[in-house]
Amino acid sequence: MAFRSRFQHLIFICLLWTILTISFHNSGVSRLIQIKESQSCPLTSPLLIGWTNISNWMEDCDKQKLVELGGSYKPVDCNPNQAIAIVVPYRNRDHQLNIFLCYIHPFLQRQQLDYTIFVVEQTGRSAFNRGMLLNVGFIEALRRRSFDCFIFHDVDLLPEDDRNSYACPEVGKPRHLSVAINTFGYRPIGVNHFGGVSSVSTTDFVAVNGFSNKFWGWGGEDDDLFNRLCSRNFSVQRHQPLRQTRYMMLAHEPAKPNSDRKRILRDNKKNLPVTMMTDGLISLKYRIIKLFTILPPTYSQNKKVMHFRRKTLVKVIWCLIGVLFLFGVHVYVNRFSTSPVKLTFQIIQWSEETKKFMLKPNNRRIYFHETSGRNHLTLRQTCAVESAAKENPDRPIQLIMQADISSIDPHGTWLKILSHYPNVAVILINEVDYFLNTPLEAWYTKGEWRNSPHKLEHFSDYIRMLSNLKGGGLYMDLDFVTIKQLDVDNFLAVEDAAVDHLSNGISHFDYGHRLIREIVKQLAAGYQPQEWNAHGPALILSIISKICKFKKGQPLSNECPDVALMPYNFVYPIHWPDWQVYFQKATRNVMQWINGSVAVHVWNKMSHSEPLLINSNQVYSTLASRHCPLTVARVEEFTTL
């Protein structure tokens, strides 16, 4: 019993912040503290004390006992309206980190905030990359829970006045917090400066694709983020009055500046629309190495120096042993990460507002339909959306589902994966409303299709064409793997070498295209519930043959200048009778042939039971590892293929 009591006491002591050592070393497994129903926290906390003379301040770290495992805190006497993540980039500054954590926890608690601190430590000997570390902290924080905003906080800066609010800024109004620093005589920093301590809503950070990953060494990444924010017409705010924005900088050796930062900054700004979409969260590469929890030293109020008490040291040792046992250290996971990302901000419930959003033509979009009625994606479906987003970072990706937002599990594996891609949006539609006032409303309302043995296939055939009629764009089935950028407009794909089948599994038509209008007209005119293929490829072939004078077996017979017929190896390098090739050994000849395509269709109707063999030379595994790596990294979390 004595051992149990001691162990429980040690576990309580361990409820502090967590550090993830990655190829950087990332803090905090956040855990939501459950509290009783109570009133919302006031806008201005009654616990504030105003300015603090930090030079005379040394406080015991007893406040740390209120912090949960992973660095989380939430007041018990009121309900905060926001969840805040504080990301601290760090390397080789133990003394400063200990001071910072002992000081910042009481500071934040006086503001009655729901917050989590993530410390991200860079290992190795490479030059310090602050922007990349903050991107890592952003992604890993959102893997643990949702946050309304992020505060990016240098470890050597301590806020002197707790009226300097660390609450979330408004969307579109990022806030620079460290306006006046003692080492600069508390003079206001230039209006273009956004370094030190800054606060950005999760939505805004995703919109600019995070920090650039190019700045190795001190300086540049914060100026680049400022340029990105301004390019989105966001208004950077600074707290007033100035005396409440004062910070004390802890003494340290000057960091080695990046001698190339001005050139990188200039080049990035010159090509900002391109660099912002390709460099940042979407291009981040890192590796998680190990996870452990540390306990900070205590401050002696008498001597004003840090020391470890003997009992505390013993608890640290037991705590570390326990954490190593619980978390397993050395969790090696390779990721090619892209945003954010907090996808809850990109889940769009069908409404009058989203009608306007969807009805607005967007020929650049790539859209998918999940038509089975599920409220989640399978492994292959997730790979299809991820690969399209990864290989086409400059195009919006829309996943359209028939589901209500209340039925979506925010912790679902598929959602966590897609939340890393800032160009992905999930659109939840009401199908009755979706067909309303369209040429296909009568077909849907009559409901004959519901009794068809092919109702899912027919519903899919109809709704994909309706979506193109509403907004244009590129449609893809959810069993494709995109392996290159899709940059062809107004096309249909030939399905086989004999050129006698045209596919409706992938196509692009501009908004208002005459062929889409004709296809929808034919779909509305006659329905054949017993014919599986009548409203898909067969209908496409019939219309192209009639309007464009296309003849089977003659790829050059197409006379329509406004639609291209792409050869079968464009997206169908392996025809359906040979679907097993995707799940066999990846020979050199097969991979060379497939690599000539821009996407591959894995024929899920026949191959749905075939597993993804990770770390193998299976063709599908090889393609998935390259083009949907986050899906592969979490393959064991999927219950359906």
KAHU-V327803 format. One record per pair of residues at least 24 apart in sequence whose ideal C-beta (glycine too) atoms are under 8 Angstrom apart, sorted by the first residue. I is the first residue (numbers start at 1). J is the second residue. Records with the same first field share a line. If there is no record, write none. Layout:
BEGIN
I: J + J
END
This chain:
BEGIN
7: 318 + 322
10: 315 + 318 + 319 + 322
11: 322
12: 65
13: 65 + 295 + 315 + 319
14: 69 + 293 + 295 + 319 + 322 + 323
15: 65 + 67 + 68 + 69
16: 64 + 67 + 69 + 71 + 293 + 294 + 295 + 296
17: 67 + 70 + 71 + 101 + 117 + 118 + 119 + 293 + 294
18: 69 + 70 + 71 + 291 + 292 + 293
19: 119 + 121 + 291 + 292 + 293 + 294
20: 120 + 140 + 288 + 290 + 291
21: 121 + 123 + 288 + 289 + 290 + 291 + 292
22: 120 + 123 + 136 + 140 + 286 + 287 + 288 + 289
23: 122 + 123 + 124 + 286 + 287 + 289
24: 120 + 121 + 122 + 123 + 132 + 133 + 136 + 286
25: 90 + 119 + 120 + 121 + 122 + 123 + 289
26: 118 + 119 + 120 + 121 + 136 + 137 + 140 + 288
27: 71 + 88 + 117 + 118 + 119 + 120 + 121 + 137
28: 70 + 71 + 72 + 116 + 117 + 118 + 119 + 141 + 144
29: 69 + 70 + 144 + 291 + 327
30: 70 + 71 + 72 + 85 + 116 + 118 + 141 + 144 + 145
31: 68 + 69 + 70 + 72 + 144 + 145
32: 72 + 74 + 145
33: 68 + 72 + 73 + 74
35: 74 + 75 + 76 + 79
36: 76
37: 79
38: 77 + 78 + 79
39: 78 + 79
40: 78 + 79 + 80 + 81
41: 75 + 78 + 79 + 80 + 81 + 112
42: 78 + 112
45: 110 + 111 + 112
47: 109 + 110 + 111 + 112
48: 110 + 111 + 162 + 163
49: 110 + 162
50: 161 + 162 + 163
51: 160 + 161 + 243 + 244 + 246
52: 160 + 161 + 162
53: 160
54: 103 + 158 + 160 + 248
55: 248
57: 103
58: 299 + 300 + 301 + 304
59: 102 + 103 + 106 + 299 + 301
60: 298 + 299 + 301
61: 101 + 102 + 105 + 296 + 297 + 298 + 299
63: 105 + 106 + 109
64: 101 + 102 + 105 + 296
66: 105 + 109
67: 105
69: 293
70: 116 + 144
71: 116 + 117 + 118 + 119
72: 115 + 116
73: 105 + 108 + 109 + 113 + 114 + 115 + 116
74: 114
75: 109 + 112 + 113 + 114
78: 112
80: 112 + 113 + 114
82: 113 + 114 + 148 + 149 + 167 + 168
83: 114 + 115 + 116 + 145 + 146 + 147 + 148
84: 113 + 114 + 115 + 116 + 147 + 148 + 149 + 150 + 151 + 166 + 167 + 168
85: 115 + 116 + 118 + 137 + 138 + 141 + 147 + 149 + 150 + 151
86: 115 + 116 + 117 + 118 + 150 + 151 + 153 + 166
87: 118 + 120 + 133 + 134 + 137 + 138 + 141 + 150 + 151 + 152 + 153
88: 117 + 118 + 119 + 120 + 137 + 153 + 154 + 155
89: 120 + 122 + 128 + 130 + 133 + 134 + 137 + 152 + 154 + 155
90: 119 + 120 + 121 + 122 + 133 + 155
91: 121 + 122 + 123 + 128
93: 155 + 156 + 252
95: 306
96: 155 + 156 + 250 + 252
97: 155 + 296
98: 296 + 297 + 306
99: 158 + 250 + 306
100: 155 + 156 + 158 + 250
101: 296
102: 296 + 299
103: 158
104: 153 + 158 + 159
107: 159 + 162
108: 166
110: 162
111: 162 + 165 + 166 + 167
113: 166 + 167
115: 166
116: 141 + 144 + 145 + 147
119: 155
123: 289
126: 216
127: 216 + 217 + 256 + 258
128: 216 + 217 + 218 + 255
129: 213 + 215 + 216 + 221
130: 211 + 215 + 218 + 221 + 222
131: 210 + 211 + 212 + 213 + 214 + 215 + 221 + 224 + 225
132: 211 + 213 + 284 + 286
134: 210 + 211 + 221
135: 210 + 211 + 213 + 280 + 281 + 284 + 337
136: 284 + 286 + 337
138: 205 + 210 + 281 + 340
139: 281 + 284 + 337 + 339 + 340 + 341 + 420
140: 288
142: 202 + 340 + 341 + 342 + 419
143: 416
146: 202 + 342 + 344 + 410
147: 202 + 342
148: 201 + 202
149: 199 + 200 + 201 + 202
150: 199 + 200 + 202 + 205
151: 177 + 197 + 198 + 199
152: 197 + 198 + 199 + 200
153: 197
154: 178 + 195 + 196 + 197
155: 250
156: 249 + 250 + 252
157: 181 + 196 + 197 + 247 + 248 + 249 + 250
158: 247 + 248 + 249 + 250
159: 197 + 246 + 247
160: 246 + 247 + 248
161: 243 + 244 + 245 + 246
163: 244
164: 239 + 244 + 245 + 246
165: 239
166: 199
168: 199 + 201
169: 199 + 200 + 201 + 237
170: 201
171: 201 + 203 + 204
172: 201 + 204 + 233 + 234 + 235
173: 234 + 235 + 236 + 237
174: 198 + 199 + 200 + 201 + 204 + 229 + 234 + 236 + 237
175: 199 + 200 + 236 + 237 + 238 + 239
176: 236 + 237 + 238
177: 239 + 245
178: 245 + 247
179: 238 + 239 + 242 + 245
180: 242 + 243 + 245 + 246 + 247
181: 246 + 247 + 248 + 249
182: 246 + 247 + 248 + 249
183: 249
186: 242 + 246
188: 238 + 242
191: 236
192: 223 + 226
193: 222 + 223 + 226
194: 222 + 223 + 225 + 226 + 229 + 236
195: 222 + 223
196: 222 + 247
197: 247
198: 222 + 225
200: 229
202: 340 + 341 + 342 + 345
203: 342 + 345
204: 229 + 232 + 234
205: 340
206: 281 + 339 + 340 + 341 + 342 + 345 + 346 + 422
207: 232 + 422
208: 232 + 276 + 280
209: 276 + 277 + 279 + 280 + 281 + 282 + 339 + 422
210: 280 + 281 + 284 + 339
211: 280
212: 264 + 268 + 275 + 279 + 280
213: 279 + 280 + 283 + 284
214: 264 + 268 + 279
215: 258 + 261 + 264
216: 258
217: 255 + 256 + 257 + 258 + 259 + 260 + 261
218: 255 + 256 + 257 + 258 + 261
219: 257 + 258 + 261
220: 258 + 261 + 262 + 264 + 265
223: 265
224: 264 + 265 + 268 + 269
227: 265 + 268 + 269 + 272
228: 272 + 276
231: 272 + 273 + 276
274: 394
277: 393 + 394 + 423
278: 393 + 394
281: 337 + 338 + 339 + 340 + 341 + 420 + 422
282: 338 + 339 + 390 + 393 + 421 + 422 + 423
283: 338
284: 335 + 336 + 337 + 338
285: 335 + 336 + 337
286: 335 + 337
287: 332 + 333 + 334 + 335
288: 331 + 332 + 333 + 335
289: 330 + 331 + 332
290: 329 + 330 + 331
291: 323 + 327 + 328 + 329 + 331
292: 320 + 323 + 324 + 327 + 329
293: 319 + 320 + 323
294: 320
295: 319
333: 633
334: 629 + 633
335: 629 + 630 + 633
336: 390 + 629 + 630
337: 420 + 630
338: 389 + 390 + 393 + 420 + 421 + 422
339: 419 + 420 + 421 + 422
340: 419 + 420 + 421 + 422
341: 419 + 420 + 421 + 422
342: 419
343: 415 + 418 + 419 + 424 + 426
344: 410
346: 419 + 424 + 425 + 426
347: 405 + 408 + 425 + 426 + 428
348: 425 + 426 + 427 + 428
349: 404 + 405 + 428
350: 427 + 428 + 429 + 430 + 433 + 434
354: 427
358: 427 + 470 + 471
359: 470 + 471
360: 471
361: 471 + 472 + 511 + 512
362: 396 + 471 + 472 + 473 + 511
363: 472 + 473 + 489 + 508 + 510 + 511
364: 395 + 396 + 473
365: 395 + 396 + 397 + 398 + 471 + 472 + 473 + 474
366: 392 + 395 + 396 + 397 + 398 + 473 + 474 + 475 + 476 + 486
367: 397 + 398 + 399 + 400 + 467 + 473 + 474 + 475 + 476
368: 397 + 398 + 399 + 400 + 475 + 476 + 477 + 478
369: 400 + 401 + 460 + 463 + 464 + 467 + 475 + 478
370: 399 + 400 + 401 + 402 + 478
371: 402 + 456 + 459 + 460 + 463
372: 456
373: 402 + 403
374: 401 + 403
375: 401 + 403 + 407 + 408 + 409
376: 408 + 409 + 412 + 414 + 415
377: 414 + 478
378: 414 + 638 + 640 + 641
379: 612 + 631 + 635 + 638 + 640 + 641
380: 478 + 479 + 602 + 604 + 608 + 612 + 641
381: 414 + 478 + 479
382: 413 + 414 + 417 + 418 + 628 + 631 + 638
383: 481 + 624 + 627 + 628 + 631 + 632
384: 476 + 477 + 478 + 479 + 480 + 481 + 482 + 628
385: 418 + 424 + 478
386: 417 + 418 + 421 + 627 + 628 + 630 + 631
387: 480 + 481 + 482 + 483 + 599 + 624 + 627 + 628
388: 476 + 480 + 482 + 486
389: 418 + 421 + 423 + 424
390: 421 + 482 + 627 + 628 + 629
391: 482 + 483 + 484 + 485 + 486 + 627
392: 423 + 482 + 485 + 486
393: 421 + 423
394: 423
395: 423 + 486
396: 423 + 425
397: 421 + 423 + 424 + 425
398: 424 + 425 + 426 + 427 + 473
399: 424 + 425 + 426 + 427
400: 427 + 429 + 467
401: 426 + 427 + 428 + 429
402: 428 + 429 + 430 + 431
403: 428
404: 428
413: 634 + 637 + 638
414: 638
416: 634
417: 630 + 631 + 634
420: 630
431: 463
434: 463 + 466
435: 466
438: 466 + 469 + 470
439: 469 + 520 + 521 + 523 + 524
440: 466 + 520 + 523 + 524
442: 524
443: 523 + 524 + 527
448: 527 + 529
449: 527 + 529
451: 529
452: 529 + 530
453: 529 + 530
454: 529 + 530 + 531 + 532
457: 532 + 536
458: 527 + 529 + 535
461: 504 + 523 + 535 + 536 + 539
462: 523 + 535
464: 504
465: 504 + 516 + 519 + 520 + 523
466: 520
468: 507 + 509 + 511 + 513 + 516
469: 516 + 517 + 520
471: 511
472: 509 + 510 + 511 + 512 + 513
473: 508 + 509 + 511
474: 506 + 507 + 508
475: 506 + 507 + 508
476: 505 + 506 + 599
477: 505 + 506 + 601 + 604
478: 604
479: 601 + 602 + 603 + 604
480: 505 + 506 + 571 + 599 + 600 + 601 + 602
481: 599 + 600 + 602 + 620 + 623 + 624 + 627 + 628
482: 598 + 599 + 627
483: 594 + 595 + 597 + 598 + 599 + 600 + 623 + 626 + 627
484: 597 + 598 + 599
485: 598
486: 598 + 599
488: 564 + 566 + 598
490: 562 + 563 + 564
491: 563 + 564 + 565 + 566
492: 540 + 544 + 563 + 564 + 565 + 566
493: 565 + 566 + 568 + 570 + 571 + 572
494: 555 + 565 + 566 + 567 + 568 + 570 + 572
495: 537 + 568 + 572 + 575 + 576
496: 568 + 572 + 575
497: 568 + 575
498: 552 + 553
499: 552 + 553 + 554 + 555 + 568
500: 552 + 553
501: 537 + 541
502: 537 + 540 + 541 + 544 + 565
503: 537 + 540 + 571 + 572
504: 536 + 537 + 539 + 540
505: 601
506: 571 + 599 + 601
509: 563
513: 562 + 563
514: 562
515: 543 + 544 + 547 + 560 + 562 + 563
518: 543 + 547
519: 543
569: 593 + 596 + 597
570: 597 + 598 + 599
571: 597 + 598 + 599 + 600 + 601
572: 597 + 600 + 601
573: 597 + 600
574: 600 + 603
576: 603 + 606
579: 603 + 606 + 607
580: 607
581: 619
582: 607 + 610 + 618 + 619 + 620
583: 607 + 610 + 618 + 619 + 620
584: 618 + 619
585: 617 + 618 + 619
586: 617 + 618 + 619 + 621 + 622
590: 619
591: 619 + 622
594: 619 + 623
608: 641
609: 641
610: 641
611: 641
612: 641
END
